Amino acid sequence: MNISGVLQLGFVYALLALGVFISFRVMNTPDLTADGSFTLGLVVSTMAAAGGFPLPAILLGMLAGALAGTVTGLLQTKGGIHPILAGILTMTALYSVNLFILGGSPNVTLLGKETIFTLPQKLFPRAGRAGVRLAVTLLFAGAGLALLVWFFRTSLGLMMRAAGDNEKMVRSSSINTDVIRIAALAISNSFIALSGAVLAQYQGYADINAGTGIVIIGLASVILGELILHRGGIGRGLLSAAAGAVLYRFLVALALHLNVFPAYMFRFLSAFIVAAALGFPRLRELHKQYLIRKGNPVHAQNN
C-alpha cells in the first residue's frame, strides 16, 4: 500500500470535508450542491490549466464554487425553496454548465500541460515526484484549515456559527440571516470546488461524472473524524473533518490492498457509515424506551 499516495489524496479530500463541515455542522443545512460544485471546480481548473494558467486555475475553480453556493443560497433565502431541493436544482443545472465548460466532451486530459505539481517539481528536482505532490497537497489542506479556523473567529464567522445554532435569535438581533446563509454556502462550496480543482491537476484530467456521490464521501469524512476526535470547538471540528478525510482514504486503500471487497462497494459503505452515525442517537433513544417499558430504568439511564 502506497502510504504517500494515500496521504496525498487524503489531503485533497480534506478540503472537501472542510466545505461539507461548514454546511452540515456549522449551518445545519443539508446541501446537495456539493456534487455539482466539486465537478465545477474540477472542470474549470482543468480548462484553465490546459490554457497555460495552472495556479490561477485553482483560484478560478474556487470562485466558481462560491458562485454555485451563492445560487443555492439565493434559491433558499429569496426563492423560499427547501434547502434539499435548492441543492438538487443547482446540482442538476451544473451538470449542463460543466459539460459546456468542457466543450461538450465528457472528459479532458492535461497530458503534457503544466500543473501546480509539475512546476515545483522542476524547481526542486531532488524532492522527487511523490515528495512534491505530498508537499503541495499538504500545503493546500493546511492553508485551508488555518484560514477557516481564523475566519470562524472573526465577527462574520461568529455570526455564522450563531445563525447555525439559533437562526431566530440571530434574526431578532437585527442581523440579516439571509446574507449570512448565502455567504456560508458560498464559502462551503468554494472549498468543495477547491478540492475538485486540486484533484483535477493531481490526476491530470477532468471527468463530467467525477462528483457523483461526492457529498456522501464528505459526510463520511466528517463523521469518521468526529469518531476519532469527538466534537468540540470550531477548530477541533474543522481538524476532525480534515483528519476524517485522510482516514477515509486510508480505509479505502487498506480494503483494496487486502482485497476485502471490490472498489465499487465504497460508495455503498460511505452511505452506510453516514446512515449509521446519523441514526445511532435515535436507535439509542428507542432502546432506552424499550428498557423502561421492560421495567429496567437504571440500566436505561446507564445507556
C-alpha positions as CSV (number, residue, x, y, z in Angstrom):
1,M,0.0,0.0,0.0
2,N,1.4,3.4,-1.0
3,I,1.1,5.5,2.2
4,S,2.4,8.6,0.4
5,G,-0.3,8.3,-2.2
6,V,-3.0,7.8,0.5
7,L,-1.9,10.9,2.3
8,Q,-1.8,12.9,-0.9
9,L,-5.4,12.0,-1.8
10,G,-6.4,12.4,1.9
11,F,-5.2,16.0,1.9
12,V,-7.0,16.8,-1.3
13,Y,-10.3,15.4,0.0
14,A,-9.7,17.2,3.3
15,L,-10.7,20.4,1.5
16,L,-13.9,18.7,0.5
17,A,-14.6,17.6,4.1
18,L,-13.9,21.2,5.3
19,G,-16.5,22.5,2.9
20,V,-19.1,19.9,3.9
21,F,-18.4,20.6,7.5
22,I,-19.4,24.2,7.1
23,S,-22.8,23.5,5.6
24,F,-23.6,20.3,7.6
25,R,-22.3,21.1,11.0
26,V,-21.9,24.9,11.2
27,M,-25.1,25.9,9.4
28,N,-27.0,22.7,10.0
29,T,-28.1,22.7,6.3
30,P,-28.2,19.6,4.1
31,D,-26.6,21.0,0.9
32,L,-26.5,18.7,-2.1
33,T,-24.8,21.3,-4.3
34,A,-21.5,19.6,-3.5
35,D,-21.8,17.0,-6.3
36,G,-22.1,19.8,-8.9
37,S,-19.7,22.3,-7.3
38,F,-16.9,19.7,-6.9
39,T,-17.1,18.9,-10.6
40,L,-17.4,22.6,-11.4
41,G,-14.1,23.3,-9.6
42,L,-12.6,20.3,-11.4
43,V,-13.6,21.3,-14.9
44,V,-12.7,25.0,-14.5
45,S,-9.3,24.1,-13.1
46,T,-8.7,21.6,-16.0
47,M,-9.6,24.0,-18.8
48,A,-7.7,26.9,-17.3
49,A,-4.6,24.7,-16.7
50,A,-4.9,23.4,-20.3
51,G,-4.8,27.0,-21.4
52,G,-1.5,27.5,-19.5
53,F,-2.7,29.0,-16.2
54,P,-2.3,26.3,-13.6
55,L,-2.2,28.5,-10.5
56,P,-5.0,30.9,-11.5
57,A,-7.0,27.8,-12.4
58,I,-7.2,26.9,-8.7
59,L,-8.5,30.4,-7.8
60,L,-10.9,30.3,-10.7
61,G,-12.2,26.9,-9.6
62,M,-12.7,28.2,-6.1
63,L,-14.5,31.3,-7.3
64,A,-16.8,29.2,-9.5
65,G,-17.7,27.0,-6.5
66,A,-18.5,30.1,-4.5
67,L,-20.9,31.3,-7.3
68,A,-22.6,27.9,-7.2
69,G,-23.1,28.1,-3.5
70,T,-24.4,31.7,-3.8
71,V,-27.1,30.4,-6.3
72,T,-28.2,27.7,-3.9
73,G,-28.3,30.3,-1.1
74,L,-30.4,32.6,-3.1
75,L,-32.8,29.8,-4.0
76,Q,-33.2,29.0,-0.3
77,T,-33.5,32.5,1.1
78,K,-35.1,34.6,-1.7
79,G,-36.9,31.8,-3.5
80,G,-38.2,30.2,-0.4
81,I,-37.2,26.8,-1.7
82,H,-36.4,23.9,0.6
83,P,-32.6,23.5,1.2
84,I,-32.5,20.0,-0.2
85,L,-34.5,20.9,-3.3
86,A,-32.4,24.1,-3.8
87,G,-29.2,22.0,-3.8
88,I,-30.7,19.4,-6.2
89,L,-31.7,22.2,-8.6
90,T,-28.3,23.8,-8.6
91,M,-26.6,20.4,-8.9
92,T,-28.8,19.5,-11.8
93,A,-28.1,22.7,-13.6
94,L,-24.4,22.5,-13.0
95,Y,-24.2,19.2,-15.0
96,S,-25.0,21.1,-18.2
97,V,-22.7,24.0,-17.1
98,N,-19.8,21.6,-16.5
99,L,-20.4,19.9,-19.8
100,F,-20.4,23.3,-21.6
101,I,-17.1,24.3,-19.9
102,L,-15.6,21.0,-21.1
103,G,-16.7,21.9,-24.7
104,G,-19.3,19.1,-24.8
105,S,-16.7,16.4,-24.1
106,P,-17.2,14.2,-21.1
107,N,-13.5,14.3,-20.2
108,V,-10.5,16.4,-20.9
109,T,-6.8,15.5,-20.2
110,L,-3.9,17.6,-19.0
111,L,-1.3,15.3,-20.5
112,G,1.8,17.4,-21.4
113,K,0.4,20.5,-19.7
114,E,1.9,22.4,-16.7
115,T,0.2,21.9,-13.4
116,I,0.7,23.1,-9.8
117,F,2.5,19.8,-9.3
118,T,4.9,19.9,-12.3
119,L,6.1,23.4,-11.7
120,P,7.5,22.9,-8.2
121,Q,9.0,19.6,-9.3
122,K,11.1,21.5,-11.8
123,L,12.2,23.9,-9.1
124,F,13.0,21.1,-6.6
125,P,14.0,18.0,-8.7
126,R,15.7,16.4,-5.7
127,A,12.4,16.2,-3.8
128,G,11.1,13.7,-6.2
129,R,7.6,13.4,-7.7
130,A,6.0,11.9,-4.6
131,G,7.6,14.4,-2.3
132,V,6.5,17.4,-4.3
133,R,2.9,16.1,-4.6
134,L,2.8,15.4,-0.9
135,A,4.1,18.8,0.0
136,V,1.7,20.6,-2.4
137,T,-1.4,18.8,-1.2
138,L,-0.4,19.2,2.5
139,L,0.1,23.0,1.8
140,F,-3.4,23.4,0.4
141,A,-5.0,21.4,3.2
142,G,-3.1,23.1,5.9
143,A,-3.7,26.6,4.5
144,G,-7.4,25.9,4.0
145,L,-7.7,24.6,7.6
146,A,-5.8,27.6,9.1
147,L,-7.8,30.0,7.0
148,L,-11.2,28.6,8.2
149,V,-10.1,28.5,11.8
150,W,-9.1,32.1,11.6
151,F,-12.3,33.1,9.7
152,F,-14.7,31.5,12.2
153,R,-13.1,33.6,15.0
154,T,-13.9,36.8,13.1
155,S,-17.2,38.7,13.7
156,L,-18.7,37.3,10.5
157,G,-17.6,33.8,11.3
158,L,-19.1,34.1,14.8
159,M,-22.4,35.3,13.3
160,M,-22.4,32.3,11.0
161,R,-21.9,29.9,13.9
162,A,-24.6,31.7,15.9
163,A,-27.1,31.5,12.9
164,G,-26.4,27.8,12.6
165,D,-27.2,27.3,16.3
166,N,-30.3,29.5,16.5
167,E,-31.2,31.5,13.4
168,K,-34.3,33.1,15.0
169,M,-32.3,34.5,17.9
170,V,-29.7,36.0,15.4
171,R,-32.6,37.5,13.3
172,S,-34.1,39.1,16.4
173,S,-30.7,40.9,16.9
174,S,-31.4,42.8,13.5
175,I,-28.8,40.7,11.7
176,N,-29.6,39.7,8.1
177,T,-29.5,35.9,8.4
178,D,-30.2,35.6,4.6
179,V,-26.9,37.2,3.8
180,I,-25.1,35.0,6.4
181,R,-26.7,31.8,5.0
182,I,-25.7,32.8,1.4
183,A,-22.2,33.6,2.5
184,A,-21.8,30.4,4.4
185,L,-23.0,28.3,1.4
186,A,-20.6,30.3,-0.9
187,I,-17.7,29.6,1.4
188,S,-18.7,25.9,1.8
189,N,-18.9,25.3,-1.9
190,S,-15.8,27.3,-2.7
191,F,-13.8,24.8,-0.6
192,I,-15.6,21.8,-2.2
193,A,-14.7,23.2,-5.6
194,L,-11.2,23.9,-4.4
195,S,-10.9,20.2,-3.6
196,G,-12.0,19.4,-7.2
197,A,-9.7,22.0,-8.7
198,V,-6.6,20.5,-6.9
199,L,-7.7,16.9,-7.8
200,A,-8.0,17.8,-11.5
201,Q,-4.4,18.8,-11.7
202,Y,-3.3,16.0,-9.3
203,Q,-4.8,13.3,-11.5
204,G,-4.3,15.1,-14.8
205,Y,-7.8,15.0,-16.3
206,A,-11.4,16.0,-15.7
207,D,-14.4,13.8,-16.0
208,I,-18.0,15.0,-16.0
209,N,-19.1,12.3,-13.6
210,A,-16.3,12.9,-11.0
211,G,-18.6,14.5,-8.5
212,T,-21.3,11.8,-8.4
213,G,-21.9,10.9,-4.7
214,I,-19.2,13.2,-3.5
215,V,-21.3,14.7,-0.8
216,I,-21.6,11.2,0.8
217,I,-17.8,11.0,0.9
218,G,-17.6,14.4,2.5
219,L,-20.2,13.4,5.1
220,A,-18.4,10.1,5.8
221,S,-15.2,12.0,6.3
222,V,-16.8,14.5,8.8
223,I,-18.4,11.7,10.8
224,L,-15.3,9.5,10.8
225,G,-13.3,12.5,12.1
226,E,-15.8,13.1,14.9
227,L,-15.5,9.5,15.9
228,I,-11.7,10.0,16.4
229,L,-11.5,13.4,17.9
230,H,-15.1,13.8,19.2
231,R,-17.0,17.1,19.0
232,G,-15.5,20.2,20.5
233,G,-14.9,23.8,19.4
234,I,-14.9,25.0,15.8
235,G,-11.1,24.5,15.5
236,R,-11.4,20.9,16.7
237,G,-14.4,20.3,14.5
238,L,-12.5,21.5,11.3
239,L,-9.4,19.5,12.3
240,S,-11.5,16.4,12.8
241,A,-13.2,16.8,9.4
242,A,-9.8,17.0,7.7
243,A,-8.4,14.1,9.7
244,G,-11.6,12.1,8.8
245,A,-10.9,12.6,5.1
246,V,-7.3,11.2,5.5
247,L,-8.7,8.3,7.5
248,Y,-11.4,7.6,4.9
249,R,-8.7,7.4,2.1
250,F,-6.6,5.1,4.3
251,L,-9.5,2.7,4.9
252,V,-10.3,2.7,1.2
253,A,-6.6,1.9,0.3
254,L,-6.4,-0.7,3.1
255,A,-9.5,-2.5,1.9
256,L,-8.3,-2.5,-1.7
257,H,-4.8,-3.7,-0.6
258,L,-6.4,-6.6,1.4
259,N,-8.9,-7.3,-1.4
260,V,-11.7,-7.2,1.2
261,F,-14.3,-6.2,-1.4
262,P,-14.4,-4.5,-4.8
263,A,-13.8,-0.8,-5.3
264,Y,-17.4,-0.2,-6.5
265,M,-18.7,-1.0,-3.0
266,F,-17.1,2.0,-1.3
267,R,-19.9,4.4,-2.1
268,F,-22.3,1.9,-0.5
269,L,-20.1,1.7,2.6
270,S,-19.8,5.5,2.7
271,A,-23.6,5.8,2.7
272,F,-23.9,3.1,5.3
273,I,-21.4,4.9,7.6
274,V,-23.3,8.2,7.3
275,A,-26.7,6.5,7.9
276,A,-25.5,4.5,10.9
277,A,-23.9,7.6,12.5
278,L,-26.9,9.8,11.9
279,G,-29.4,7.1,13.0
280,F,-27.5,5.9,16.1
281,P,-28.8,8.6,18.5
282,R,-32.4,7.7,17.5
283,L,-31.8,4.0,17.9
284,R,-30.2,4.5,21.3
285,E,-33.3,6.5,22.4
286,L,-35.6,3.8,21.2
287,H,-33.5,1.2,23.2
288,K,-33.9,3.3,26.3
289,Q,-37.6,3.5,25.9
290,Y,-37.7,-0.3,25.4
291,L,-35.8,-0.8,28.7
292,I,-38.1,1.5,30.6
293,R,-41.1,-0.3,29.3
294,K,-39.5,-3.6,30.4
295,G,-39.1,-2.2,33.9
296,N,-35.3,-1.6,33.9
297,P,-34.9,2.2,34.3
298,V,-31.5,2.0,36.0
299,H,-30.0,0.2,33.0
300,A,-31.7,2.6,30.7
301,Q,-30.1,5.6,32.4
302,N,-26.7,4.0,32.2
303,N,-27.2,3.6,28.4
